[in-house]
Amino acid sequence: MNERGEMEAVREGLLERRNGPGPRFEGRSRGPADMGKWLETEIWPQIPDELLDREPMTKAEVEEILGFGPHGY
C-alpha cells in the first residue's frame, strides 16, 4: 500500500469512529443523517406485511427477548 492509500485508510477509520457504525454507500460510511433514508429504502421494505400490523411489544416481551430476568441479565 502506498502512502496515499495508507492516509485514506486512516482517514476513513477516523471518520467511521467519529460517526459510528452505519450504512455504507459507495464504499464509505455515512452519518446518522442518512440512516432514515437507508432504513426506508433498504430495510423496511424487507419486513413482511404481517409483522408491520402488530401491536407494539410490551416491556416484558422486550426484556424476555433480551434475556433480562428479575435481577437483570
N, CA, C and O atoms as a Tripos MOL2 file, in Angstrom:
@<TRIPOS>MOLECULE
protein
  292   291    73     0     0
PROTEIN
NO_CHARGES

@<TRIPOS>ATOM
      1 N           0.8590   -1.1780    0.0000 N.3       1 MET1
      2 CA          0.0000    0.0000    0.0000 C.3       1 MET1
      3 C           0.8960    1.2300    0.0000 C.2       1 MET1
      4 O           1.8780    1.2900    0.7400 O.2       1 MET1
      5 N           0.5610    2.1940   -0.8190 N.am      2 ASN2
      6 CA          1.3750    3.4090   -0.8670 C.3       2 ASN2
      7 C           0.9310    4.3910    0.2220 C.2       2 ASN2
      8 O          -0.0580    4.1660    0.9190 O.2       2 ASN2
      9 N           1.6780    5.4670    0.3440 N.am      3 GLU3
     10 CA          1.4150    6.4350    1.4100 C.3       3 GLU3
     11 C           0.0180    7.0350    1.2930 C.2       3 GLU3
     12 O          -0.6650    7.2320    2.2980 O.2       3 GLU3
     13 N          -0.4040    7.3230    0.0650 N.am      4 ARG4
     14 CA         -1.7400    7.9040   -0.1230 C.3       4 ARG4
     15 C          -2.8280    6.9200    0.3150 C.2       4 ARG4
     16 O          -3.8050    7.3190    0.9490 O.2       4 ARG4
     17 N          -2.6670    5.6440   -0.0190 N.am      5 GLY5
     18 CA         -3.6300    4.6290    0.3870 C.3       5 GLY5
     19 C          -3.6940    4.4760    1.8960 C.2       5 GLY5
     20 O          -4.7700    4.2990    2.4670 O.2       5 GLY5
     21 N          -2.5330    4.5450    2.5380 N.am      6 GLU6
     22 CA         -2.4960    4.4470    3.9940 C.3       6 GLU6
     23 C          -3.1930    5.6350    4.6380 C.2       6 GLU6
     24 O          -3.9370    5.4780    5.6060 O.2       6 GLU6
     25 N          -2.9510    6.8200    4.1000 N.am      7 MET7
     26 CA         -3.5930    8.0290    4.6370 C.3       7 MET7
     27 C          -5.1090    7.9370    4.4760 C.2       7 MET7
     28 O          -5.8550    8.3130    5.3810 O.2       7 MET7
     29 N          -5.5650    7.4390    3.3260 N.am      8 GLU8
     30 CA         -7.0030    7.3090    3.0910 C.3       8 GLU8
     31 C          -7.6140    6.2940    4.0490 C.2       8 GLU8
     32 O          -8.7190    6.5070    4.5480 O.2       8 GLU8
     33 N          -6.9100    5.1890    4.3140 N.am      9 ALA9
     34 CA         -7.4110    4.1790    5.2420 C.3       9 ALA9
     35 C          -7.5310    4.7510    6.6530 C.2       9 ALA9
     36 O          -8.5120    4.4900    7.3490 O.2       9 ALA9
     37 N          -6.5430    5.5240    7.0720 N.am     10 VAL10
     38 CA         -6.5850    6.1490    8.3940 C.3      10 VAL10
     39 C          -7.7300    7.1520    8.4560 C.2      10 VAL10
     40 O          -8.4690    7.1960    9.4390 O.2      10 VAL10
     41 N          -7.8760    7.9570    7.4070 N.am     11 ARG11
     42 CA         -8.9450    8.9570    7.3550 C.3      11 ARG11
     43 C         -10.3140    8.2820    7.4540 C.2      11 ARG11
     44 O         -11.1760    8.7240    8.2130 O.2      11 ARG11
     45 N         -10.5060    7.2140    6.6880 N.am     12 GLU12
     46 CA        -11.7770    6.5070    6.7060 C.3      12 GLU12
     47 C         -12.0490    5.8980    8.0800 C.2      12 GLU12
     48 O         -13.1780    5.9380    8.5690 O.2      12 GLU12
     49 N         -11.0140    5.3370    8.6970 N.am     13 GLY13
     50 CA        -11.1690    4.7680   10.0320 C.3      13 GLY13
     51 C         -11.5600    5.8160   11.0590 C.2      13 GLY13
     52 O         -12.4060    5.5680   11.9180 O.2      13 GLY13
     53 N         -10.9410    6.9900   10.9700 N.am     14 LEU14
     54 CA        -11.2780    8.0710   11.9080 C.3      14 LEU14
     55 C         -12.6980    8.5660   11.7020 C.2      14 LEU14
     56 O         -13.4130    8.8240   12.6700 O.2      14 LEU14
     57 N         -13.1130    8.7000   10.4470 N.am     15 LEU15
     58 CA        -14.4900    9.1320   10.1620 C.3      15 LEU15
     59 C         -15.4920    8.1040   10.6730 C.2      15 LEU15
     60 O         -16.5230    8.4650   11.2390 O.2      15 LEU15
     61 N         -15.1940    6.8380   10.4750 N.am     16 GLU16
     62 CA        -16.0960    5.7960   10.9350 C.3      16 GLU16
     63 C         -16.1810    5.7930   12.4590 C.2      16 GLU16
     64 O         -17.2530    5.6010   13.0320 O.2      16 GLU16
     65 N         -15.0620    6.0040   13.0890 N.am     17 ARG17
     66 CA        -15.0720    6.0460   14.5570 C.3      17 ARG17
     67 C         -15.8780    7.2430   15.0530 C.2      17 ARG17
     68 O         -16.6170    7.1300   16.0300 O.2      17 ARG17
     69 N         -15.7390    8.3920   14.3830 N.am     18 ARG18
     70 CA        -16.4700    9.5870   14.7790 C.3      18 ARG18
     71 C         -17.9690    9.4210   14.5380 C.2      18 ARG18
     72 O         -18.7790    9.7790   15.3930 O.2      18 ARG18
     73 N         -18.3340    8.8840   13.3870 N.am     19 ASN19
     74 CA        -19.7400    8.7920   13.0080 C.3      19 ASN19
     75 C         -20.4210    7.5510   13.5450 C.2      19 ASN19
     76 O         -21.6500    7.4720   13.5350 O.2      19 ASN19
     77 N         -19.6590    6.5900   14.0080 N.am     20 GLY20
     78 CA        -20.2290    5.3460   14.4920 C.3      20 GLY20
     79 C         -20.5860    4.4430   13.3230 C.2      20 GLY20
     80 O         -20.5330    4.8570   12.1650 O.2      20 GLY20
     81 N         -20.9490    3.2100   13.6360 N.am     21 PRO21
     82 CA        -21.3130    2.2920   12.5590 C.3      21 PRO21
     83 C         -22.5960    2.7540   11.9020 C.2      21 PRO21
     84 O         -23.4740    3.3120   12.5600 O.2      21 PRO21
     85 N         -22.7000    2.5310   10.6540 N.am     22 GLY22
     86 CA        -23.8940    2.9350    9.9280 C.3      22 GLY22
     87 C         -23.8890    2.3200    8.5560 C.2      22 GLY22
     88 O         -22.9950    1.5460    8.2160 O.2      22 GLY22
     89 N         -24.8770    2.6590    7.7710 N.am     23 PRO23
     90 CA        -24.9390    2.0960    6.4280 C.3      23 PRO23
     91 C         -23.7620    2.5490    5.5940 C.2      23 PRO23
     92 O         -23.2040    3.6240    5.8130 O.2      23 PRO23
     93 N         -23.3900    1.7200    4.6360 N.am     24 ARG24
     94 CA        -22.2840    2.0680    3.7530 C.3      24 ARG24
     95 C         -22.8360    2.2750    2.3580 C.2      24 ARG24
     96 O         -23.5760    1.4380    1.8400 O.2      24 ARG24
     97 N         -22.4770    3.3820    1.7610 N.am     25 PHE25
     98 CA        -22.8630    3.7180    0.4060 C.3      25 PHE25
     99 C         -21.5890    3.9650   -0.3760 C.2      25 PHE25
    100 O         -20.7270    4.7320    0.0540 O.2      25 PHE25
    101 N         -21.4700    3.3220   -1.5120 N.am     26 GLU26
    102 CA        -20.3210    3.5360   -2.3870 C.3      26 GLU26
    103 C         -19.0010    3.3820   -1.6380 C.2      26 GLU26
    104 O         -18.0490    4.1240   -1.8840 O.2      26 GLU26
    105 N         -18.9480    2.4100   -0.7190 N.am     27 GLY27
    106 CA        -17.7090    2.1180   -0.0280 C.3      27 GLY27
    107 C         -17.3560    3.0530    1.1100 C.2      27 GLY27
    108 O         -16.2800    2.9220    1.6930 O.2      27 GLY27
    109 N         -18.2250    3.9910    1.4430 N.am     28 ARG28
    110 CA        -17.9310    4.9280    2.5300 C.3      28 ARG28
    111 C         -19.0860    4.9680    3.5190 C.2      28 ARG28
    112 O         -20.2480    4.8560    3.1280 O.2      28 ARG28
    113 N         -18.7740    5.1260    4.7810 N.am     29 SER29
    114 CA        -19.8180    5.2420    5.7930 C.3      29 SER29
    115 C         -20.4390    6.6220    5.7170 C.2      29 SER29
    116 O         -19.7680    7.6060    5.4070 O.2      29 SER29
    117 N         -21.7100    6.6790    5.9990 N.am     30 ARG30
    118 CA        -22.4100    7.9500    6.0940 C.3      30 ARG30
    119 C         -22.8390    8.1420    7.5320 C.2      30 ARG30
    120 O         -22.9300    7.1790    8.2930 O.2      30 ARG30
    121 N         -23.0970    9.3620    7.9010 N.am     31 GLY31
    122 CA        -23.5000    9.6570    9.2670 C.3      31 GLY31
    123 C         -24.9630    9.3660    9.5240 C.2      31 GLY31
    124 O         -25.6640    8.8380    8.6600 O.2      31 GLY31
    125 N         -25.4160    9.7120   10.7070 N.am     32 PRO32
    126 CA        -26.8010    9.4550   11.1070 C.3      32 PRO32
    127 C         -27.8310   10.1290   10.2070 C.2      32 PRO32
    128 O         -28.9730    9.6730   10.1440 O.2      32 PRO32
    129 N         -27.4650   11.1910    9.5160 N.am     33 ALA33
    130 CA        -28.4200   11.8950    8.6550 C.3      33 ALA33
    131 C         -28.9780   10.9920    7.5610 C.2      33 ALA33
    132 O         -30.1250   11.1640    7.1500 O.2      33 ALA33
    133 N         -28.1910   10.0370    7.0850 N.am     34 ASP34
    134 CA        -28.6450    9.1460    6.0250 C.3      34 ASP34
    135 C         -29.2880    7.8650    6.5550 C.2      34 ASP34
    136 O         -29.7720    7.0510    5.7690 O.2      34 ASP34
    137 N         -29.2990    7.6760    7.8560 N.am     35 MET35
    138 CA        -29.8280    6.4330    8.4240 C.3      35 MET35
    139 C         -31.3050    6.2570    8.1010 C.2      35 MET35
    140 O         -31.7180    5.1640    7.7120 O.2      35 MET35
    141 N         -32.1070    7.3020    8.2520 N.am     36 GLY36
    142 CA        -33.5370    7.1960    7.9710 C.3      36 GLY36
    143 C         -33.8150    6.7980    6.5360 C.2      36 GLY36
    144 O         -34.6560    5.9390    6.2720 O.2      36 GLY36
    145 N         -33.1060    7.4220    5.6140 N.am     37 LYS37
    146 CA        -33.2860    7.0940    4.1990 C.3      37 LYS37
    147 C         -32.8850    5.6480    3.9350 C.2      37 LYS37
    148 O         -33.5710    4.9330    3.2040 O.2      37 LYS37
    149 N         -31.7820    5.2190    4.5260 N.am     38 TRP38
    150 CA        -31.3150    3.8490    4.3610 C.3      38 TRP38
    151 C         -32.3420    2.8590    4.9030 C.2      38 TRP38
    152 O         -32.6300    1.8480    4.2630 O.2      38 TRP38
    153 N         -32.9000    3.1490    6.0890 N.am     39 LEU39
    154 CA        -33.9120    2.2720    6.6600 C.3      39 LEU39
    155 C         -35.1370    2.1880    5.7510 C.2      39 LEU39
    156 O         -35.6630    1.1010    5.5110 O.2      39 LEU39
    157 N         -35.5910    3.3410    5.2460 N.am     40 GLU40
    158 CA        -36.7750    3.3740    4.3790 C.3      40 GLU40
    159 C         -36.5770    2.6110    3.0800 C.2      40 GLU40
    160 O         -37.4900    1.9260    2.6190 O.2      40 GLU40
    161 N         -35.4070    2.7180    2.4920 N.am     41 THR41
    162 CA        -35.1980    2.1220    1.1760 C.3      41 THR41
    163 C         -34.6490    0.7030    1.2180 C.2      41 THR41
    164 O         -34.9230   -0.0840    0.3120 O.2      41 THR41
    165 N         -33.8960    0.3630    2.2280 N.am     42 GLU42
    166 CA        -33.2190   -0.9350    2.2500 C.3      42 GLU42
    167 C         -33.7710   -1.9310    3.2690 C.2      42 GLU42
    168 O         -33.7940   -3.1320    3.0040 O.2      42 GLU42
    169 N         -34.2080   -1.4570    4.4110 N.am     43 ILE43
    170 CA        -34.5780   -2.3670    5.4940 C.3      43 ILE43
    171 C         -36.0870   -2.5630    5.6010 C.2      43 ILE43
    172 O         -36.5600   -3.6980    5.5530 O.2      43 ILE43
    173 N         -36.8480   -1.4860    5.7440 N.am     44 TRP44
    174 CA        -38.2890   -1.6140    5.9580 C.3      44 TRP44
    175 C         -39.0020   -2.3590    4.8340 C.2      44 TRP44
    176 O         -39.9320   -3.1120    5.1240 O.2      44 TRP44
    177 N         -38.6200   -2.1930    3.5690 N.am     45 PRO45
    178 CA        -39.3090   -2.9660    2.5250 C.3      45 PRO45
    179 C         -39.1360   -4.4850    2.6760 C.2      45 PRO45
    180 O         -39.9130   -5.2500    2.1050 O.2      45 PRO45
    181 N         -38.1460   -4.9200    3.4250 N.am     46 GLN46
    182 CA        -37.9060   -6.3580    3.6040 C.3      46 GLN46
    183 C         -38.7310   -6.9610    4.7370 C.2      46 GLN46
    184 O         -38.7440   -8.1800    4.9040 O.2      46 GLN46
    185 N         -39.4170   -6.1300    5.5150 N.am     47 ILE47
    186 CA        -40.2160   -6.6230    6.6380 C.3      47 ILE47
    187 C         -41.5450   -7.1420    6.0950 C.2      47 ILE47
    188 O         -42.2580   -6.4090    5.4090 O.2      47 ILE47
    189 N         -41.8870   -8.3900    6.3910 N.am     48 PRO48
    190 CA        -43.1510   -8.9520    5.9010 C.3      48 PRO48
    191 C         -44.3570   -8.1500    6.4080 C.2      48 PRO48
    192 O         -44.3510   -7.6530    7.5350 O.2      48 PRO48
    193 N         -45.3760   -8.0310    5.5760 N.am     49 ASP49
    194 CA        -46.5680   -7.2450    5.9120 C.3      49 ASP49
    195 C         -47.2120   -7.6920    7.2240 C.2      49 ASP49
    196 O         -47.6830   -6.8550    7.9940 O.2      49 ASP49
    197 N         -47.2380   -9.0080    7.4890 N.am     50 GLU50
    198 CA        -47.9020   -9.4860    8.7110 C.3      50 GLU50
    199 C         -47.1940   -9.0110    9.9780 C.2      50 GLU50
    200 O         -47.7960   -9.0030   11.0510 O.2      50 GLU50
    201 N         -45.9330   -8.6180    9.8700 N.am     51 LEU51
    202 CA        -45.2190   -8.0970   11.0430 C.3      51 LEU51
    203 C         -45.4090   -6.5950   11.2100 C.2      51 LEU51
    204 O         -45.1950   -6.0610   12.2980 O.2      51 LEU51
    205 N         -45.8080   -5.9110   10.1460 N.am     52 LEU52
    206 CA        -45.9730   -4.4600   10.2180 C.3      52 LEU52
    207 C         -47.2330   -4.0520   10.9760 C.2      52 LEU52
    208 O         -47.2800   -2.9610   11.5420 O.2      52 LEU52
    209 N         -48.2550   -4.9100   10.9970 N.am     53 ASP53
    210 CA        -49.5270   -4.5550   11.6200 C.3      53 ASP53
    211 C         -49.6420   -5.0190   13.0650 C.2      53 ASP53
    212 O         -50.7330   -4.9890   13.6340 O.2      53 ASP53
    213 N         -48.5460   -5.4440   13.6660 N.am     54 ARG54
    214 CA        -48.5660   -5.9330   15.0430 C.3      54 ARG54
    215 C         -48.6520   -4.7880   16.0320 C.2      54 ARG54
    216 O         -48.2480   -3.6590   15.7510 O.2      54 ARG54
    217 N         -49.1880   -5.1100   17.1950 N.am     55 GLU55
    218 CA        -49.1760   -4.1630   18.3050 C.3      55 GLU55
    219 C         -47.7230   -4.0020   18.7710 C.2      55 GLU55
    220 O         -46.9300   -4.9330   18.6300 O.2      55 GLU55
    221 N         -47.3670   -2.8510   19.3160 N.am     56 PRO56
    222 CA        -46.0070   -2.7040   19.8530 C.3      56 PRO56
    223 C         -45.7540   -3.7300   20.9520 C.2      56 PRO56
    224 O         -46.6690   -4.1070   21.6840 O.2      56 PRO56
    225 N         -44.5110   -4.1760   21.0620 N.am     57 MET57
    226 CA        -44.1590   -5.1540   22.0920 C.3      57 MET57
    227 C         -44.2300   -4.5070   23.4610 C.2      57 MET57
    228 O         -43.9540   -3.3180   23.6250 O.2      57 MET57
    229 N         -44.6050   -5.3100   24.4360 N.am     58 THR58
    230 CA        -44.6340   -4.8110   25.8080 C.3      58 THR58
    231 C         -43.2110   -4.8020   26.3650 C.2      58 THR58
    232 O         -42.3010   -5.4050   25.7960 O.2      58 THR58
    233 N         -43.0440   -4.1190   27.4680 N.am     59 LYS59
    234 CA        -41.7350   -4.0880   28.1270 C.3      59 LYS59
    235 C         -41.3070   -5.4960   28.5200 C.2      59 LYS59
    236 O         -40.1360   -5.8520   28.3910 O.2      59 LYS59
    237 N         -42.2540   -6.2960   28.9970 N.am     60 ALA60
    238 CA        -41.9420   -7.6670   29.4070 C.3      60 ALA60
    239 C         -41.4670   -8.4990   28.2120 C.2      60 ALA60
    240 O         -40.5320   -9.2900   28.3430 O.2      60 ALA60
    241 N         -42.1030   -8.3280   27.0500 N.am     61 GLU61
    242 CA        -41.6880   -9.0710   25.8510 C.3      61 GLU61
    243 C         -40.2750   -8.6810   25.4240 C.2      61 GLU61
    244 O         -39.4610   -9.5350   25.0710 O.2      61 GLU61
    245 N         -39.9980   -7.3840   25.4600 N.am     62 VAL62
    246 CA        -38.6620   -6.9070   25.0880 C.3      62 VAL62
    247 C         -37.6210   -7.4720   26.0420 C.2      62 VAL62
    248 O         -36.5720   -7.9480   25.6080 O.2      62 VAL62
    249 N         -37.9070   -7.4230   27.3370 N.am     63 GLU63
    250 CA        -36.9600   -7.9330   28.3280 C.3      63 GLU63
    251 C         -36.7340   -9.4310   28.1720 C.2      63 GLU63
    252 O         -35.6200   -9.9130   28.3790 O.2      63 GLU63
    253 N         -37.7810  -10.1740   27.8080 N.am     64 GLU64
    254 CA        -37.6290  -11.6100   27.6010 C.3      64 GLU64
    255 C         -36.7170  -11.8890   26.4100 C.2      64 GLU64
    256 O         -35.8470  -12.7570   26.4830 O.2      64 GLU64
    257 N         -36.9110  -11.1650   25.3270 N.am     65 ILE65
    258 CA        -36.0640  -11.3370   24.1440 C.3      65 ILE65
    259 C         -34.6150  -11.0050   24.4640 C.2      65 ILE65
    260 O         -33.7010  -11.6960   24.0130 O.2      65 ILE65
    261 N         -34.4040   -9.9490   25.2390 N.am     66 LEU66
    262 CA        -33.0420   -9.5350   25.5940 C.3      66 LEU66
    263 C         -32.4160  -10.3990   26.6790 C.2      66 LEU66
    264 O         -31.2190  -10.2930   26.9490 O.2      66 LEU66
    265 N         -33.2150  -11.2470   27.2960 N.am     67 GLY67
    266 CA        -32.6790  -12.1530   28.3030 C.3      67 GLY67
    267 C         -32.6320  -11.5740   29.7050 C.2      67 GLY67
    268 O         -31.9110  -12.0800   30.5650 O.2      67 GLY67
    269 N         -33.3970  -10.5130   29.9410 N.am     68 PHE68
    270 CA        -33.4290   -9.9450   31.2800 C.3      68 PHE68
    271 C         -34.2650  -10.8230   32.1930 C.2      68 PHE68
    272 O         -35.2840  -11.3750   31.7770 O.2      68 PHE68
    273 N         -33.8350  -10.9480   33.4230 N.am     69 GLY69
    274 CA        -34.5930  -11.6640   34.4390 C.3      69 GLY69
    275 C         -34.9580  -10.7080   35.5540 C.2      69 GLY69
    276 O         -34.8080   -9.4960   35.4030 O.2      69 GLY69
    277 N         -35.4290  -11.2250   36.6570 N.am     70 PRO70
    278 CA        -35.8230  -10.3630   37.7720 C.3      70 PRO70
    279 C         -34.6510   -9.5550   38.3450 C.2      70 PRO70
    280 O         -34.8540   -8.5010   38.9470 O.2      70 PRO70
    281 N         -33.4280  -10.0570   38.1540 N.am     71 HIS71
    282 CA        -32.2560   -9.3690   38.7100 C.3      71 HIS71
    283 C         -31.3370   -8.8240   37.6160 C.2      71 HIS71
    284 O         -30.1360   -8.6660   37.8380 O.2      71 HIS71
    285 N         -31.8820   -8.5410   36.4600 N.am     72 GLY72
    286 CA        -31.0430   -8.0500   35.3500 C.3      72 GLY72
    287 C         -30.7460   -9.1750   34.3860 C.2      72 GLY72
    288 O         -31.6120  -10.0070   34.1150 O.2      72 GLY72
    289 N         -29.5290   -9.2120   33.8620 N.am     73 TYR73
    290 CA        -29.1540  -10.2170   32.8520 C.3      73 TYR73
    291 C         -29.2050  -11.6080   33.4020 C.2      73 TYR73
    292 O         -28.9200  -12.5670   32.6840 O.2      73 TYR73
@<TRIPOS>BOND
     1     1     2 1
     2     2     3 1
     3     3     4 2
     4     3     5 am
     5     5     6 1
     6     6     7 1
     7     7     8 2
     8     7     9 am
     9     9    10 1
    10    10    11 1
    11    11    12 2
    12    11    13 am
    13    13    14 1
    14    14    15 1
    15    15    16 2
    16    15    17 am
    17    17    18 1
    18    18    19 1
    19    19    20 2
    20    19    21 am
    21    21    22 1
    22    22    23 1
    23    23    24 2
    24    23    25 am
    25    25    26 1
    26    26    27 1
    27    27    28 2
    28    27    29 am
    29    29    30 1
    30    30    31 1
    31    31    32 2
    32    31    33 am
    33    33    34 1
    34    34    35 1
    35    35    36 2
    36    35    37 am
    37    37    38 1
    38    38    39 1
    39    39    40 2
    40    39    41 am
    41    41    42 1
    42    42    43 1
    43    43    44 2
    44    43    45 am
    45    45    46 1
    46    46    47 1
    47    47    48 2
    48    47    49 am
    49    49    50 1
    50    50    51 1
    51    51    52 2
    52    51    53 am
    53    53    54 1
    54    54    55 1
    55    55    56 2
    56    55    57 am
    57    57    58 1
    58    58    59 1
    59    59    60 2
    60    59    61 am
    61    61    62 1
    62    62    63 1
    63    63    64 2
    64    63    65 am
    65    65    66 1
    66    66    67 1
    67    67    68 2
    68    67    69 am
    69    69    70 1
    70    70    71 1
    71    71    72 2
    72    71    73 am
    73    73    74 1
    74    74    75 1
    75    75    76 2
    76    75    77 am
    77    77    78 1
    78    78    79 1
    79    79    80 2
    80    79    81 am
    81    81    82 1
    82    82    83 1
    83    83    84 2
    84    83    85 am
    85    85    86 1
    86    86    87 1
    87    87    88 2
    88    87    89 am
    89    89    90 1
    90    90    91 1
    91    91    92 2
    92    91    93 am
    93    93    94 1
    94    94    95 1
    95    95    96 2
    96    95    97 am
    97    97    98 1
    98    98    99 1
    99    99   100 2
   100    99   101 am
   101   101   102 1
   102   102   103 1
   103   103   104 2
   104   103   105 am
   105   105   106 1
   106   106   107 1
   107   107   108 2
   108   107   109 am
   109   109   110 1
   110   110   111 1
   111   111   112 2
   112   111   113 am
   113   113   114 1
   114   114   115 1
   115   115   116 2
   116   115   117 am
   117   117   118 1
   118   118   119 1
   119   119   120 2
   120   119   121 am
   121   121   122 1
   122   122   123 1
   123   123   124 2
   124   123   125 am
   125   125   126 1
   126   126   127 1
   127   127   128 2
   128   127   129 am
   129   129   130 1
   130   130   131 1
   131   131   132 2
   132   131   133 am
   133   133   134 1
   134   134   135 1
   135   135   136 2
   136   135   137 am
   137   137   138 1
   138   138   139 1
   139   139   140 2
   140   139   141 am
   141   141   142 1
   142   142   143 1
   143   143   144 2
   144   143   145 am
   145   145   146 1
   146   146   147 1
   147   147   148 2
   148   147   149 am
   149   149   150 1
   150   150   151 1
   151   151   152 2
   152   151   153 am
   153   153   154 1
   154   154   155 1
   155   155   156 2
   156   155   157 am
   157   157   158 1
   158   158   159 1
   159   159   160 2
   160   159   161 am
   161   161   162 1
   162   162   163 1
   163   163   164 2
   164   163   165 am
   165   165   166 1
   166   166   167 1
   167   167   168 2
   168   167   169 am
   169   169   170 1
   170   170   171 1
   171   171   172 2
   172   171   173 am
   173   173   174 1
   174   174   175 1
   175   175   176 2
   176   175   177 am
   177   177   178 1
   178   178   179 1
   179   179   180 2
   180   179   181 am
   181   181   182 1
   182   182   183 1
   183   183   184 2
   184   183   185 am
   185   185   186 1
   186   186   187 1
   187   187   188 2
   188   187   189 am
   189   189   190 1
   190   190   191 1
   191   191   192 2
   192   191   193 am
   193   193   194 1
   194   194   195 1
   195   195   196 2
   196   195   197 am
   197   197   198 1
   198   198   199 1
   199   199   200 2
   200   199   201 am
   201   201   202 1
   202   202   203 1
   203   203   204 2
   204   203   205 am
   205   205   206 1
   206   206   207 1
   207   207   208 2
   208   207   209 am
   209   209   210 1
   210   210   211 1
   211   211   212 2
   212   211   213 am
   213   213   214 1
   214   214   215 1
   215   215   216 2
   216   215   217 am
   217   217   218 1
   218   218   219 1
   219   219   220 2
   220   219   221 am
   221   221   222 1
   222   222   223 1
   223   223   224 2
   224   223   225 am
   225   225   226 1
   226   226   227 1
   227   227   228 2
   228   227   229 am
   229   229   230 1
   230   230   231 1
   231   231   232 2
   232   231   233 am
   233   233   234 1
   234   234   235 1
   235   235   236 2
   236   235   237 am
   237   237   238 1
   238   238   239 1
   239   239   240 2
   240   239   241 am
   241   241   242 1
   242   242   243 1
   243   243   244 2
   244   243   245 am
   245   245   246 1
   246   246   247 1
   247   247   248 2
   248   247   249 am
   249   249   250 1
   250   250   251 1
   251   251   252 2
   252   251   253 am
   253   253   254 1
   254   254   255 1
   255   255   256 2
   256   255   257 am
   257   257   258 1
   258   258   259 1
   259   259   260 2
   260   259   261 am
   261   261   262 1
   262   262   263 1
   263   263   264 2
   264   263   265 am
   265   265   266 1
   266   266   267 1
   267   267   268 2
   268   267   269 am
   269   269   270 1
   270   270   271 1
   271   271   272 2
   272   271   273 am
   273   273   274 1
   274   274   275 1
   275   275   276 2
   276   275   277 am
   277   277   278 1
   278   278   279 1
   279   279   280 2
   280   279   281 am
   281   281   282 1
   282   282   283 1
   283   283   284 2
   284   283   285 am
   285   285   286 1
   286   286   287 1
   287   287   288 2
   288   287   289 am
   289   289   290 1
   290   290   291 1
   291   291   292 2
@<TRIPOS>SUBSTRUCTURE
     1 MET1         2 RESIDUE 1 A MET
     2 ASN2         6 RESIDUE 1 A ASN
     3 GLU3        10 RESIDUE 1 A GLU
     4 ARG4        14 RESIDUE 1 A ARG
     5 GLY5        18 RESIDUE 1 A GLY
     6 GLU6        22 RESIDUE 1 A GLU
     7 MET7        26 RESIDUE 1 A MET
     8 GLU8        30 RESIDUE 1 A GLU
     9 ALA9        34 RESIDUE 1 A ALA
    10 VAL10       38 RESIDUE 1 A VAL
    11 ARG11       42 RESIDUE 1 A ARG
    12 GLU12       46 RESIDUE 1 A GLU
    13 GLY13       50 RESIDUE 1 A GLY
    14 LEU14       54 RESIDUE 1 A LEU
    15 LEU15       58 RESIDUE 1 A LEU
    16 GLU16       62 RESIDUE 1 A GLU
    17 ARG17       66 RESIDUE 1 A ARG
    18 ARG18       70 RESIDUE 1 A ARG
    19 ASN19       74 RESIDUE 1 A ASN
    20 GLY20       78 RESIDUE 1 A GLY
    21 PRO21       82 RESIDUE 1 A PRO
    22 GLY22       86 RESIDUE 1 A GLY
    23 PRO23       90 RESIDUE 1 A PRO
    24 ARG24       94 RESIDUE 1 A ARG
    25 PHE25       98 RESIDUE 1 A PHE
    26 GLU26      102 RESIDUE 1 A GLU
    27 GLY27      106 RESIDUE 1 A GLY
    28 ARG28      110 RESIDUE 1 A ARG
    29 SER29      114 RESIDUE 1 A SER
    30 ARG30      118 RESIDUE 1 A ARG
    31 GLY31      122 RESIDUE 1 A GLY
    32 PRO32      126 RESIDUE 1 A PRO
    33 ALA33      130 RESIDUE 1 A ALA
    34 ASP34      134 RESIDUE 1 A ASP
    35 MET35      138 RESIDUE 1 A MET
    36 GLY36      142 RESIDUE 1 A GLY
    37 LYS37      146 RESIDUE 1 A LYS
    38 TRP38      150 RESIDUE 1 A TRP
    39 LEU39      154 RESIDUE 1 A LEU
    40 GLU40      158 RESIDUE 1 A GLU
    41 THR41      162 RESIDUE 1 A THR
    42 GLU42      166 RESIDUE 1 A GLU
    43 ILE43      170 RESIDUE 1 A ILE
    44 TRP44      174 RESIDUE 1 A TRP
    45 PRO45      178 RESIDUE 1 A PRO
    46 GLN46      182 RESIDUE 1 A GLN
    47 ILE47      186 RESIDUE 1 A ILE
    48 PRO48      190 RESIDUE 1 A PRO
    49 ASP49      194 RESIDUE 1 A ASP
    50 GLU50      198 RESIDUE 1 A GLU
    51 LEU51      202 RESIDUE 1 A LEU
    52 LEU52      206 RESIDUE 1 A LEU
    53 ASP53      210 RESIDUE 1 A ASP
    54 ARG54      214 RESIDUE 1 A ARG
    55 GLU55      218 RESIDUE 1 A GLU
    56 PRO56      222 RESIDUE 1 A PRO
    57 MET57      226 RESIDUE 1 A MET
    58 THR58      230 RESIDUE 1 A THR
    59 LYS59      234 RESIDUE 1 A LYS
    60 ALA60      238 RESIDUE 1 A ALA
    61 GLU61      242 RESIDUE 1 A GLU
    62 VAL62      246 RESIDUE 1 A VAL
    63 GLU63      250 RESIDUE 1 A GLU
    64 GLU64      254 RESIDUE 1 A GLU
    65 ILE65      258 RESIDUE 1 A ILE
    66 LEU66      262 RESIDUE 1 A LEU
    67 GLY67      266 RESIDUE 1 A GLY
    68 PHE68      270 RESIDUE 1 A PHE
    69 GLY69      274 RESIDUE 1 A GLY
    70 PRO70      278 RESIDUE 1 A PRO
    71 HIS71      282 RESIDUE 1 A HIS
    72 GLY72      286 RESIDUE 1 A GLY
    73 TYR73      290 RESIDUE 1 A TYR
